[in-house]
């Protein structure tokens, strides 16, 4: 017999179709897990796929991030906001700017969406607006590209196979970013350096490296990314913490704090709470797991864990 509770969403990172300078090219698709479906699998094109339960916190949350995303939704409309009361429907084709505070996300019953992520430093080239215009905002893609361009690229492609849709999105973003100016700015290079070091950088040393004062470096960096260097580094480290917690057992979470450069475990938990809205042990519990009243289970992408002792 068919079990509705076994219907989830498959997230796929389509690295084989991603063109430079895209940081990510992905899809979400409703799918029944089935008896043999593993939480993490590799598809025939060599891409990693993750099966997420509908209650998975990473499916129901827009987490802080430094990039700018384009989301094209072919399924039920999505809604996002700081709370259920303040949630608003997202456009079918949306641009999601750099995020500094988590938001609740509701994806509807039928999930069918694709998306791509660019560096915030490429916002002006891709969309014709400064990155500060998009920080903590979700705007319609038509607002920056125009109705005719969006309709030609996406609305006429609803019936096409997934990989053709992804190819169209990838190529369109590459064409737009190619219209930018010559050379690489301090903001481009510095943001990549901060990301590669997972936020563990000295702003003073970076300013010295570029031969400018800290104030001038901060001003140039903020103009390029929409975020101050310090906030960019904090959000980058938060993203690294999320990945670290997802890829080790809960019993090993206590070792994550020193590896990420935090003073101690309490410092890491407080930082996580500030960006995600709750401490890790609370955040990674299924958001609608009514049967699990004692909170004995934690779940994230791509692993499912049993609770271990982890202080709030």
Secondary structure, DSSP 8 states (H G I E B T S, - for coil): ---GGGEEEEEEE-TTT--TT-SEEEEEEEEE--SS--SEEE-TTS-EEEEE-TT-TTTSEE--BSSEEEEEE-SS--EEESSTTT-EE--SEEEE--BSS-EEEE--SS-EEEEEEE-GGGHHHHHSS-GGGTTT-EEEHHHHH-HHHHHHHTGGGTTS-HHHHHHHHHHHHHHHHTTS-SS--HHHHHHHHHHHTTT---HHHHHHHTTS-HHHHHHHHHHHHSS-HHHHHHHHHHHHHHHHHHTS-GGGGGGHHHHTT-SSHHHHHHHHHHHHSS-HHHHTS-TT-TT-TT--EEE-SS-EEE------
